[in-house]
Amino acid sequence: MNDHAAHANSFGPAADIYERGRPGYPADALDWLLPPGDPRVLDLGAGTGKLTRQIRDRGLAVTAVDPSHGMLAELNRVVPGVPTLAGTAEDIPLPPASADVVLVAQAWHWVDPARAVPEIARILAPGGRLGLIWNLRDETVPWVSRLGDIMGHSDQERDTSVGAPFGPAEMAHFRWSQTMGLERLLDVVASRSRIILMPADERAALLSEVRKLVATHPDLVGRTEFEMPYVTECVRASLPA
């Protein structure tokens, strides 16, 4: 298995950590990504359903697809009743024109766009929309920048291109924050694929550095709760009607 595949397949055994650590998405970002009306939504690369539950809570029909059975099992536990299917962006187990919107949250960097884009277009109805979304830590904040030094800055490395047969892509950014404490922050860090795959002693040492950061950084010392700032980046593109 190559490094990319190993990272992509690492989440299943750590699905509970992923569920505890990863944030949801701001409502205004979903307002921008979703078309008006009652579109049929596919959450592609759904993971434990962080985005799935927000779509469901809007009263929309949503199907979740993910390659990891471990992630889908956790999704079925926390978001019961939503249809789930094992599949990938390159091989989606749905018939043609079966969705109006495909949303890919925090997962486009695991995709082969040359194969995934035509496959997504296949299962979208005419005029259908593809939306990409990432939560990026706001590293203009000093303590968050130091956190990136410890855990890696990979959140900043992503390909936002879509291409034909979709029309021009639009991009938007939404700033928000999430209140958390040390244990939640440790889950945020531990849910990263690179850290999941570390030897146990290296992972323990890295998490110890995170504890030290919270205990000593002037912006965090003495606090039981603090704000994690995010910039949510969104891209949307549509098929011809």
C-alpha positions in Angstrom: 0.0 0.0 0.0 1.5 3.4 -0.9 1.7 6.3 1.6 -1.4 8.1 0.1 -3.5 4.9 0.4 -2.3 4.2 3.9 -3.3 7.7 5.0 -6.6 7.5 3.3 -7.4 4.1 5.0 -6.1 5.1 8.4 -9.4 6.6 9.7 -11.5 3.5 10.2 -9.7 2.1 13.3 -9.8 5.6 14.8 -13.4 6.5 13.9 -14.3 7.3 17.5 -11.4 9.7 17.8 -12.4 11.3 14.5 -16.0 11.6 15.7 -15.0 13.3 19.0 -12.3 15.5 17.5 -13.4 16.8 14.1 -15.6 19.9 14.0 -18.8 20.4 12.0 -19.3 23.1 9.4 -20.8 26.7 9.7 -24.3 27.1 8.6 -23.5 30.0 6.3 -21.1 27.8 4.4 -23.8 25.2 3.8 -26.2 28.0 2.7 -23.6 28.9 0.1 -22.9 25.4 -1.1 -26.5 24.1 -1.3 -28.9 25.2 -4.0 -32.4 26.4 -3.0 -35.3 24.0 -2.7 -35.1 20.3 -1.7 -32.1 18.9 -3.5 -31.1 15.2 -3.1 -27.7 15.3 -1.5 -24.8 12.8 -1.6 -22.2 13.3 1.1 -19.2 11.7 -0.5 -16.3 10.7 1.8 -18.8 11.2 4.6 -16.6 9.8 7.4 -18.5 9.7 10.6 -21.2 12.0 9.3 -20.1 15.4 10.5 -21.6 17.0 7.4 -24.3 14.3 6.9 -26.1 15.2 10.1 -26.2 18.9 9.3 -27.8 18.1 5.9 -30.3 15.8 7.5 -31.2 18.4 10.1 -32.2 20.7 7.3 -34.8 18.2 6.2 -33.0 17.2 3.0 -32.7 13.7 1.6 -29.0 12.6 2.1 -27.0 9.5 1.3 -23.6 9.0 2.8 -20.8 7.2 0.9 -17.4 6.3 2.4 -14.8 3.7 1.6 -14.2 2.8 5.3 -16.6 0.4 7.0 -15.3 1.5 10.4 -16.3 5.1 9.6 -19.7 4.1 8.2 -20.4 2.0 11.4 -19.7 5.1 13.5 -21.9 7.2 11.2 -24.7 4.7 11.5 -24.4 4.9 15.3 -24.5 8.7 15.5 -26.7 9.5 12.6 -29.2 6.6 12.5 -31.5 6.2 9.6 -29.4 7.8 6.9 -28.7 5.5 3.9 -25.0 4.6 3.8 -23.0 2.9 1.1 -19.4 1.7 0.8 -17.7 3.4 -2.1 -15.2 5.9 -3.4 -15.3 9.1 -5.4 -13.9 7.1 -8.4 -16.6 4.3 -8.0 -19.9 5.6 -6.6 -22.5 2.9 -6.0 -25.4 4.9 -7.3 -27.3 5.1 -10.7 -27.0 8.0 -13.1 -28.8 11.3 -12.2 -29.6 10.1 -8.7 -28.4 13.2 -6.9 -28.7 17.0 -7.3 -25.7 17.9 -5.2 -22.5 16.1 -4.3 -20.7 17.5 -1.3 -17.1 16.4 -0.4 -16.1 17.6 3.1 -12.5 17.4 4.1 -11.8 14.6 1.6 -11.0 16.0 -1.9 -7.3 15.6 -1.3 -7.8 11.8 -1.2 -9.4 11.8 -4.6 -8.1 11.2 -8.1 -9.9 14.1 -9.9 -9.3 12.6 -13.4 -11.4 9.6 -12.4 -13.7 11.2 -9.8 -14.9 14.2 -11.7 -16.6 12.2 -14.5 -18.0 9.7 -12.0 -19.5 12.5 -9.9 -20.9 14.0 -13.1 -22.5 10.6 -14.0 -24.5 10.4 -10.8 -25.6 14.1 -10.8 -28.8 15.3 -12.6 -28.4 17.9 -15.3 -27.5 21.2 -13.7 -26.3 19.4 -10.6 -23.7 20.9 -8.3 -20.4 19.7 -6.8 -19.4 21.3 -3.6 -16.0 21.0 -1.8 -15.5 22.1 1.8 -12.5 22.3 4.2 -12.2 23.5 7.8 -8.7 25.1 8.0 -7.2 26.1 11.3 -6.6 29.8 11.3 -2.8 29.9 11.7 -2.7 33.7 11.8 -3.5 33.2 15.5 -0.2 32.7 17.3 -1.0 29.7 19.4 -2.7 27.9 16.4 0.5 28.6 14.4 2.5 26.9 17.1 0.1 24.0 17.1 0.7 23.6 13.4 4.5 23.5 14.1 3.8 20.6 16.4 1.2 18.6 14.4 2.0 19.7 10.9 0.6 22.3 8.5 -1.0 19.8 6.1 -4.4 21.6 6.4 -2.9 24.3 4.2 -2.1 21.9 1.3 -5.1 21.1 -1.0 -6.1 21.1 -4.6 -9.4 23.0 -5.3 -9.5 22.3 -9.0 -12.6 20.6 -10.5 -12.7 21.1 -14.3 -14.8 19.8 -17.2 -17.6 18.8 -17.6 -18.4 21.3 -14.7 -18.5 25.0 -15.3 -16.3 27.6 -13.7 -15.6 27.0 -10.0 -16.5 29.7 -7.4 -14.8 30.0 -4.0 -15.9 31.5 -0.7 -14.4 31.6 2.9 -16.2 31.7 6.2 -14.6 32.5 9.5 -15.8 30.9 12.8 -14.6 29.3 16.0 -15.3 26.3 18.2 -15.0 26.3 22.0 -13.0 23.4 23.3 -10.8 22.2 26.1 -7.6 20.2 26.3 -9.1 16.8 25.8 -11.1 17.9 22.7 -7.9 19.5 21.3 -6.0 16.3 21.8 -8.7 14.5 19.8 -8.5 17.1 17.1 -4.7 16.4 16.8 -5.0 12.6 17.2 -7.6 12.4 14.4 -5.1 13.4 11.7 -4.1 10.6 9.5 -0.3 11.3 9.8 -0.6 11.0 13.6 -2.8 7.9 13.5 -0.1 6.2 11.6 2.8 7.2 13.9 4.4 4.6 16.2 2.8 4.8 19.6 5.8 6.4 21.3 6.1 9.1 18.7 2.4 9.8 18.9 2.5 10.0 22.7 5.5 12.4 22.5 3.6 14.7 20.1 0.5 14.7 22.2 2.7 15.6 25.2 3.9 18.7 23.3 0.3 19.7 22.7 -0.4 19.4 26.5 2.7 21.6 27.1 1.4 24.2 24.6 -1.9 24.5 26.4 -0.2 24.7 29.8 2.4 27.3 28.8 1.3 29.5 25.9 0.3 33.0 27.1 -3.0 32.8 25.1 -4.0 29.5 26.8 -2.3 29.1 30.2 -4.7 28.7 33.1 -7.7 28.3 30.8 -10.0 25.2 30.8 -11.7 26.3 27.6 -10.6 28.3 24.6 -11.6 29.1 21.0 -10.2 27.2 18.1 -10.5 29.6 15.1 -11.2 28.2 11.7 -11.5 29.4 8.1 -13.9 27.2 6.2 -13.0 27.2 2.5 -15.8 26.3 0.0 -15.7 25.6 -3.7 -18.8 25.0 -5.9 -19.2 24.2 -9.6 -22.2 23.1 -11.6 -23.0 20.9 -14.6 -24.7 22.5 -17.6 -28.5 22.3 -17.3 
